[in-house]
Amino acid sequence: MIKFRRSSKKLLTATFDRGPARYFHGRKQVLNNFHELVSSSVQAEGGTIFLIQGAPGVGKSALLHECERLARERGWKTVEIDAPALWDTDSLRDFLGRGFFSGIASLALKIGWRKIVDAEVRVESVSRTIRKLLQKGKQPLLLILDEAQTLGITNKPPKELEGATTNVLNHIHNGKLGRPVIFLVAGLKGTKDAFAKLGISRFSANCIVELGALGREPERAIIQDWLTKEGRAKGNTTEWIDTIAQETHGWPQHIQVYVRPAAKQLKSNNGILTTEGLNVVLEEGRKECKVYYSQRLDDFRGDQIRCLARSIPEKPQERSVKYEDVISSLTEQYGKGEAEELFDRLIKKGILEESERGYAIPIPSMHTWLRDTYSHG
């Protein structure tokens, strides 16, 4: 049997904005949809794939944690996996708990690993073993995969096992495992396309989420929690909340960037809210945001970003731009083929996202930074 190494631990550019949120508000509709899926999956003894996609920093990992907590509270077994577990039986067994599945440990050998030369038999052997692993147990099962945009791309099954992976995904997606199994996945824009390459192209309307910025009330509630519970703020926090919210634009990563120094500043000042302290917070937050913006552009050349910056409006409040305007600017510089490929990458990396009026940089402050930094020279 071919052995597969688990993917190495992901490098995080800013560790504090990943994982569960200390204070979580909002996303009520998404959580309601997931709760309904959990309930209906138990009743139907089935399940499906629940997909969350969005730009870096929009709060996907925090939302995953909330969904996991909801499922665990309702008696589900929750397991975080890496992509290779979908086609590597040893990897999946490790995640699920090798001892519990000792009865299946040699199943692949029993069904014919001795000098298998028939590719179809091999595919069926692997997919059947993985299905048996997922079917085993009495508890409903929640599988969790973050950074799922890599599935089928950098985390791609060997050519000879693509069919087995598609088979496994179809059984999960169509609820054909004979027990409640939900595959909860999150990734960048384009994660849905990664699944399409492996045969999963349609999702229920309530099981696919295009995650955007938080609404005004959840954003303010998170800032309030950090100021009062972490910073022990004394007095009226309205000015601090209003000012920080003007910088964060409902973007969870930005909220974290500002509320942590805010709590630290308040603690050092015995919870007293001062204008000087607020200015320190703003300075630290803006500096960190610029680092975040630079990291977001790591996969692009400077000339490519300059071309994009010149095609977007100068003012962030008028930041929507038509597709033809962006693609025209890129085509003039790089030619039609490369321009279309570059535009697609900008969408998948979350630099651009579709809006009601066209396309836009999703964060207003990033729009301003991009124009100021790259539109000249």
C-alpha positions as CSV (number, residue, x, y, z in Angstrom):
1,M,0.0,0.0,0.0
2,I,1.3,3.5,-0.8
3,K,1.9,5.6,2.3
4,F,1.1,9.2,2.3
5,R,2.7,11.8,4.6
6,R,0.3,14.1,6.3
7,S,0.6,17.7,5.1
8,S,2.9,19.7,7.2
9,K,1.6,22.2,9.8
10,K,0.4,25.3,8.1
11,L,2.4,28.4,8.4
12,L,0.4,31.2,9.9
13,T,1.2,34.8,9.0
14,A,-0.7,36.1,12.0
15,T,-1.5,33.4,14.6
16,F,-3.7,35.6,16.7
17,D,-6.4,35.9,14.0
18,R,-6.9,32.1,13.5
19,G,-9.0,29.6,15.4
20,P,-11.8,30.2,17.9
21,A,-12.8,33.8,18.7
22,R,-12.6,34.8,22.3
23,Y,-15.9,36.7,21.9
24,F,-18.2,35.6,19.1
25,H,-21.2,37.5,17.8
26,G,-23.2,37.4,14.6
27,R,-23.4,34.8,11.8
28,K,-26.8,33.8,13.2
29,Q,-28.3,32.7,9.8
30,V,-25.3,30.5,9.1
31,L,-25.4,28.9,12.5
32,N,-29.2,28.4,12.2
33,N,-28.7,26.6,8.8
34,F,-26.0,24.4,10.3
35,H,-28.2,23.6,13.3
36,E,-31.0,22.5,11.0
37,L,-28.6,20.3,9.1
38,V,-27.3,18.7,12.3
39,S,-30.9,17.9,13.3
40,S,-32.1,16.7,9.9
41,S,-29.0,14.5,9.5
42,V,-29.8,12.7,12.7
43,Q,-33.4,12.1,11.6
44,A,-32.4,10.9,8.2
45,E,-29.3,9.0,9.3
46,G,-27.4,10.8,6.5
47,G,-25.5,14.0,6.0
48,T,-23.8,16.2,3.4
49,I,-21.0,18.7,2.8
50,F,-21.4,22.1,4.5
51,L,-19.0,24.6,2.7
52,I,-17.9,28.0,4.0
53,Q,-15.7,30.2,1.7
54,G,-14.4,33.7,1.9
55,A,-11.4,36.0,1.9
56,P,-8.5,35.6,4.4
57,G,-9.4,37.3,7.7
58,V,-13.2,37.2,7.3
59,G,-13.6,34.8,10.2
60,K,-13.9,31.3,8.6
61,S,-11.9,29.5,11.3
62,A,-13.8,31.1,14.1
63,L,-17.1,30.1,12.5
64,L,-15.8,26.5,12.1
65,H,-15.2,26.4,15.8
66,E,-18.7,27.6,16.6
67,C,-20.2,25.0,14.3
68,E,-18.0,22.3,15.9
69,R,-19.1,23.4,19.4
70,L,-22.8,23.3,18.3
71,A,-22.4,19.8,17.0
72,R,-20.5,18.6,20.1
73,E,-23.1,20.0,22.4
74,R,-25.6,17.8,20.5
75,G,-23.7,14.6,21.0
76,W,-21.7,14.5,17.8
77,K,-18.1,13.2,17.5
78,T,-16.0,16.0,15.9
79,V,-12.8,15.3,14.1
80,E,-10.4,17.7,12.4
81,I,-8.7,16.1,9.4
82,D,-6.2,17.0,6.7
83,A,-7.2,16.5,3.0
84,P,-5.2,13.3,2.5
85,A,-7.5,11.5,4.9
86,L,-10.0,11.4,2.1
87,W,-7.8,9.0,0.1
88,D,-5.3,7.6,2.7
89,T,-6.8,5.0,5.0
90,D,-3.9,5.2,7.5
91,S,-4.3,9.0,7.8
92,L,-8.0,8.8,8.3
93,R,-7.7,6.0,10.9
94,D,-5.2,8.1,12.8
95,F,-7.6,11.1,13.0
96,L,-10.6,9.0,13.9
97,G,-8.7,6.9,16.5
98,R,-6.7,3.9,15.4
99,G,-7.6,1.7,18.4
100,F,-11.3,2.0,17.9
101,F,-11.0,0.8,14.3
102,S,-8.8,-2.1,14.9
103,G,-11.4,-4.4,13.3
104,I,-10.9,-2.6,10.0
105,A,-7.2,-2.3,10.2
106,S,-6.5,-5.1,7.7
107,L,-9.6,-4.7,5.6
108,A,-7.5,-3.6,2.6
109,L,-5.4,-6.7,2.8
110,K,-8.4,-8.9,3.0
111,I,-10.0,-7.5,-0.1
112,G,-7.0,-8.0,-2.3
113,W,-3.9,-5.8,-1.9
114,R,-1.8,-8.8,-3.0
115,K,-0.3,-7.7,-6.3
116,I,-3.4,-5.7,-7.5
117,V,-2.9,-4.7,-11.1
118,D,-6.5,-3.7,-11.8
119,A,-6.9,0.1,-11.2
120,E,-10.7,-0.2,-10.8
121,V,-10.3,-2.8,-8.1
122,R,-7.7,-0.7,-6.3
123,V,-10.0,2.4,-6.4
124,E,-12.9,0.4,-5.0
125,S,-10.6,-1.1,-2.3
126,V,-9.5,2.3,-1.0
127,S,-12.9,3.9,-1.2
128,R,-14.6,0.9,0.5
129,T,-12.1,0.9,3.3
130,I,-12.6,4.6,3.9
131,R,-16.3,4.3,3.8
132,K,-16.1,1.5,6.4
133,L,-14.1,3.7,8.6
134,L,-16.7,6.5,8.4
135,Q,-19.6,4.1,8.9
136,K,-18.1,2.6,12.1
137,G,-19.4,3.9,15.4
138,K,-22.7,4.9,17.0
139,Q,-22.2,8.7,17.4
140,P,-23.0,11.1,14.6
141,L,-19.7,12.2,13.0
142,L,-18.6,15.7,12.0
143,L,-15.5,15.9,9.9
144,I,-13.8,19.3,9.8
145,L,-11.3,20.5,7.1
146,D,-9.9,24.1,7.1
147,E,-7.9,25.6,4.3
148,A,-10.0,23.4,2.0
149,Q,-9.2,25.5,-1.1
150,T,-6.0,23.3,-1.4
151,L,-8.1,20.1,-1.9
152,G,-7.4,18.8,-5.4
153,I,-4.7,21.4,-6.0
154,T,-1.7,21.4,-3.7
155,N,-3.4,18.7,-1.6
156,K,-4.2,16.5,-4.6
157,P,-4.8,12.7,-4.5
158,P,-2.5,10.6,-6.6
159,K,-3.8,10.2,-10.1
160,E,-4.7,6.5,-9.5
161,L,-6.8,7.5,-6.4
162,E,-8.7,10.4,-7.7
163,G,-11.7,8.1,-8.4
164,A,-11.6,6.8,-4.8
165,T,-11.6,10.3,-3.5
166,T,-14.6,11.3,-5.6
167,N,-16.4,8.1,-4.5
168,V,-15.8,8.9,-0.8
169,L,-16.9,12.6,-1.3
170,N,-20.0,11.5,-3.2
171,H,-21.0,9.1,-0.4
172,I,-20.6,11.8,2.2
173,H,-22.3,14.5,0.1
174,N,-25.3,12.4,-0.8
175,G,-25.8,11.0,2.7
176,K,-25.1,7.3,1.7
177,L,-23.0,6.2,4.7
178,G,-25.9,4.8,6.7
179,R,-25.2,7.1,9.6
180,P,-25.2,10.9,10.3
181,V,-21.9,12.2,8.8
182,I,-21.4,15.9,7.9
183,F,-18.2,17.2,6.2
184,L,-17.7,20.8,7.4
185,V,-15.2,22.6,5.2
186,A,-13.8,26.1,4.9
187,G,-11.5,27.8,2.5
188,L,-10.8,30.8,0.3
189,K,-12.9,31.8,-2.7
190,G,-12.6,29.1,-5.2
191,T,-13.0,26.2,-2.7
192,K,-16.3,25.3,-4.4
193,D,-14.3,25.0,-7.6
194,A,-11.8,22.7,-6.0
195,F,-14.6,20.4,-5.0
196,A,-16.1,20.6,-8.5
197,K,-12.8,19.2,-9.9
198,L,-13.4,16.1,-7.7
199,G,-17.0,15.7,-8.8
200,I,-18.9,17.7,-6.2
201,S,-20.4,20.7,-8.2
202,R,-23.8,21.2,-6.5
203,F,-24.5,22.3,-2.9
204,S,-27.8,22.9,-1.2
205,A,-28.6,26.6,-0.9
206,N,-28.4,26.4,2.9
207,C,-25.1,24.4,2.8
208,I,-22.8,26.8,1.0
209,V,-21.8,30.1,2.6
210,E,-20.1,33.1,1.0
211,L,-18.8,34.8,4.1
212,G,-18.5,38.5,4.2
213,A,-18.0,41.3,6.8
214,L,-19.9,41.3,10.1
215,G,-22.9,43.5,10.6
216,R,-22.8,46.7,12.7
217,E,-24.3,45.2,15.8
218,P,-22.1,42.0,16.1
219,E,-19.0,44.1,15.3
220,R,-19.8,46.6,18.1
221,A,-20.7,43.8,20.5
222,I,-17.3,42.2,20.0
223,I,-15.4,45.5,20.6
224,Q,-17.5,46.1,23.6
225,D,-16.7,42.7,25.1
226,W,-12.9,43.3,24.6
227,L,-13.0,46.7,26.2
228,T,-15.1,45.8,29.2
229,K,-14.2,42.2,29.9
230,E,-10.5,42.2,28.8
231,G,-9.6,45.8,29.4
232,R,-11.9,46.4,32.4
233,A,-12.9,49.7,30.9
234,K,-14.5,52.2,33.3
235,G,-17.1,54.6,32.0
236,N,-18.8,55.2,28.7
237,T,-17.0,53.2,25.9
238,T,-19.1,54.6,23.0
239,E,-16.3,56.9,21.7
240,W,-13.8,54.0,21.6
241,I,-16.3,51.6,20.0
242,D,-17.3,54.2,17.4
243,T,-13.7,55.1,16.5
244,I,-12.4,51.5,16.3
245,A,-15.5,50.4,14.2
246,Q,-14.6,53.1,11.7
247,E,-11.3,51.4,11.2
248,T,-12.5,47.7,11.2
249,H,-15.4,47.8,8.7
250,G,-16.9,44.6,10.2
251,W,-13.8,42.6,9.2
252,P,-13.0,40.1,12.0
253,Q,-9.3,40.1,11.4
254,H,-9.2,43.9,11.7
255,I,-11.3,43.8,14.9
256,Q,-8.7,41.5,16.5
257,V,-5.9,43.8,15.4
258,Y,-7.5,46.8,17.2
259,V,-9.2,45.2,20.2
260,R,-6.1,43.4,21.6
261,P,-4.0,46.6,21.9
262,A,-7.1,48.4,23.2
263,A,-7.5,45.9,26.0
264,K,-3.7,46.1,26.8
265,Q,-3.8,49.9,26.8
266,L,-6.8,49.9,29.2
267,K,-5.2,47.4,31.5
268,S,-2.1,49.5,31.8
269,N,-4.2,52.6,32.5
270,N,-6.4,51.0,35.2
271,G,-9.4,50.9,32.7
272,I,-9.5,54.6,32.2
273,L,-10.6,55.7,28.7
274,T,-8.4,58.5,27.4
275,T,-8.0,60.1,24.0
276,E,-4.2,59.5,24.2
277,G,-4.8,55.9,24.9
278,L,-7.2,55.6,21.9
279,N,-4.6,57.2,19.6
280,V,-2.0,54.6,20.6
281,V,-4.5,51.9,19.8
282,L,-5.2,53.4,16.4
283,E,-1.5,53.7,15.6
284,E,-0.8,50.1,16.5
285,G,-3.9,48.8,14.6
286,R,-3.1,50.7,11.4
287,K,0.4,49.5,11.4
288,E,-0.6,45.9,11.8
289,C,-3.3,46.3,9.1
290,K,-0.6,47.4,6.6
291,V,1.4,44.3,7.4
292,Y,-1.7,42.2,6.8
293,Y,-2.4,43.9,3.4
294,S,1.2,43.3,2.3
295,Q,1.0,39.6,3.2
296,R,-2.3,39.3,1.3
297,L,-0.4,40.4,-1.9
298,D,2.6,38.0,-1.5
299,D,1.5,35.8,-4.4
300,F,1.4,38.8,-6.9
301,R,4.2,40.8,-8.5
302,G,4.4,44.5,-7.8
303,D,3.6,45.4,-11.5
304,Q,0.4,43.3,-11.3
305,I,-0.8,45.1,-8.2
306,R,0.1,48.5,-9.6
307,C,-2.0,47.7,-12.6
308,L,-5.0,46.7,-10.4
309,A,-4.5,49.8,-8.2
310,R,-4.8,52.1,-11.2
311,S,-8.0,50.4,-12.4
312,I,-10.0,51.0,-9.2
313,P,-11.6,54.3,-8.1
314,E,-9.6,56.7,-6.1
315,K,-12.2,57.0,-3.3
316,P,-13.1,53.9,-1.3
317,Q,-16.8,54.9,-1.0
318,E,-16.9,54.6,-4.8
319,R,-14.8,51.5,-4.8
320,S,-17.0,49.3,-7.1
321,V,-15.6,48.8,-10.6
322,K,-17.0,47.0,-13.6
323,Y,-15.4,43.8,-14.7
324,E,-14.6,45.2,-18.2
325,D,-12.7,48.1,-16.6
326,V,-10.5,45.9,-14.6
327,I,-10.0,43.3,-17.3
328,S,-9.3,46.0,-19.9
329,S,-6.5,47.5,-17.8
330,L,-5.0,44.1,-17.2
331,T,-5.4,43.1,-20.9
332,E,-3.6,46.2,-22.1
333,Q,-0.7,45.3,-19.8
334,Y,-0.5,41.5,-20.1
335,G,-2.7,40.3,-23.0
336,K,-6.1,38.6,-22.8
337,G,-5.1,35.2,-21.6
338,E,-2.8,36.3,-18.7
339,A,-5.3,39.1,-17.8
340,E,-8.1,36.6,-17.3
341,E,-5.9,34.2,-15.3
342,L,-4.7,37.1,-13.1
343,F,-8.3,38.3,-12.5
344,D,-9.3,34.8,-11.5
345,R,-6.4,34.7,-9.0
346,L,-7.4,38.1,-7.6
347,I,-10.9,36.7,-6.9
348,K,-9.8,33.4,-5.4
349,K,-7.3,35.1,-3.1
350,G,-10.0,37.5,-1.9
351,I,-8.2,40.7,-3.2
352,L,-11.3,41.4,-5.3
353,E,-14.8,40.2,-4.6
354,E,-18.1,40.6,-6.5
355,S,-20.4,43.3,-5.3
356,E,-23.8,44.6,-6.3
357,R,-22.3,47.1,-8.8
358,G,-19.4,45.0,-10.0
359,Y,-16.2,44.2,-8.2
360,A,-14.4,45.8,-5.3
361,I,-11.6,45.5,-2.8
362,P,-13.7,44.0,0.1
363,I,-12.1,46.2,2.9
364,P,-12.4,50.0,2.4
365,S,-9.1,50.7,4.3
366,M,-7.3,48.1,2.1
367,H,-8.7,49.9,-1.0
368,T,-7.2,53.2,0.3
369,W,-3.9,51.6,1.1
370,L,-3.7,49.9,-2.2
371,R,-4.3,53.2,-4.1
372,D,-1.9,55.2,-1.9
373,T,0.9,52.6,-2.2
374,Y,0.6,51.3,-5.7
375,S,-1.3,53.7,-8.0
376,H,1.7,56.0,-8.5
377,G,5.3,55.3,-9.7
